[in-house]
Amino acid sequence: MEGKARIVFPIVMAFMMSLIVSGIVTVINLGLSWEIPGEWFKAWLAAFPTAAIVALVVVTPARRLTGWIVAKIEGR
C-alpha cells in the first residue's frame, strides 16, 4: 500500500470496526431499547478517534507481525 492509502486505509477500518463493535457492545449493555441510537452514537464518538489513532500507530507492527506469522505457517 502506498501514498495516501497508507493513512486512509487504517482510518476507514477504524471507522467500520468502531461503528460495529460499539453498536454490539451498546446492545449487550442496554438490551434492545429505544435508548440504543443515542447511546450507540455516544459510544462511537469515543471509540472512533481512539480506534483511528491506535490503527495508525499499530499498522506497521501489525503488518510485520502478520508477515512473520504467515512465514512461520508456510515454513519459511
C-alpha positions as CSV (number, residue, x, y, z in Angstrom):
1,M,0.0,0.0,0.0
2,E,1.4,3.3,-1.0
3,G,0.8,7.1,-0.6
4,K,-2.4,8.3,0.9
5,A,-3.8,4.8,1.1
6,R,-1.4,4.1,4.0
7,I,-3.2,6.7,6.0
8,V,-6.8,6.4,4.6
9,F,-7.0,2.5,4.9
10,P,-6.5,2.3,8.7
11,I,-8.9,5.2,9.3
12,V,-11.6,3.6,7.2
13,M,-11.0,0.3,9.0
14,A,-11.2,2.0,12.4
15,F,-14.4,3.8,11.3
16,M,-16.1,0.5,10.3
17,M,-14.8,-1.6,13.2
18,S,-15.6,1.1,15.9
19,L,-19.1,1.5,14.5
20,I,-19.9,-2.2,14.5
21,V,-18.2,-3.0,17.9
22,S,-19.6,0.0,19.7
23,G,-23.1,-1.0,18.4
24,I,-22.8,-4.6,19.5
25,V,-21.5,-3.6,23.0
26,T,-24.2,-1.0,23.4
27,V,-26.9,-3.6,22.6
28,I,-25.2,-6.1,25.0
29,N,-25.1,-3.5,27.8
30,L,-28.6,-2.0,27.3
31,G,-30.6,-4.8,25.6
32,L,-33.0,-3.8,22.9
33,S,-34.4,-0.4,23.8
34,W,-35.2,3.0,22.4
35,E,-32.0,4.4,24.0
36,I,-29.7,2.5,21.7
37,P,-29.3,5.0,18.9
38,G,-28.2,7.9,21.2
39,E,-26.1,5.7,23.5
40,W,-24.5,4.0,20.4
41,F,-23.6,7.3,19.0
42,K,-22.0,8.5,22.2
43,A,-20.0,5.2,22.5
44,W,-18.9,5.5,18.8
45,L,-17.8,9.2,19.3
46,A,-15.3,7.9,21.9
47,A,-14.4,4.7,20.1
48,F,-13.7,6.1,16.6
49,P,-10.9,8.6,17.4
50,T,-9.4,6.1,19.7
51,A,-9.5,3.3,17.1
52,A,-8.2,5.6,14.4
53,I,-5.2,6.7,16.5
54,V,-4.4,3.1,17.5
55,A,-4.8,1.8,13.9
56,L,-2.4,4.5,12.6
57,V,0.2,3.6,15.3
58,V,0.0,-0.2,15.1
59,V,-0.5,-0.7,11.3
60,T,3.3,-1.1,10.6
61,P,4.0,-3.5,13.5
62,A,0.8,-5.4,12.6
63,R,2.0,-5.9,9.0
64,R,5.4,-7.1,10.2
65,L,3.8,-9.5,12.7
66,T,1.4,-10.8,10.0
67,G,4.3,-11.4,7.7
68,W,6.2,-13.2,10.4
69,I,3.2,-15.4,11.3
70,V,2.5,-16.2,7.6
71,A,6.2,-17.1,7.1
72,K,6.1,-19.5,10.1
73,I,2.9,-21.1,8.8
74,E,4.3,-21.6,5.4
75,G,7.6,-23.0,6.9
76,R,9.9,-20.2,5.8
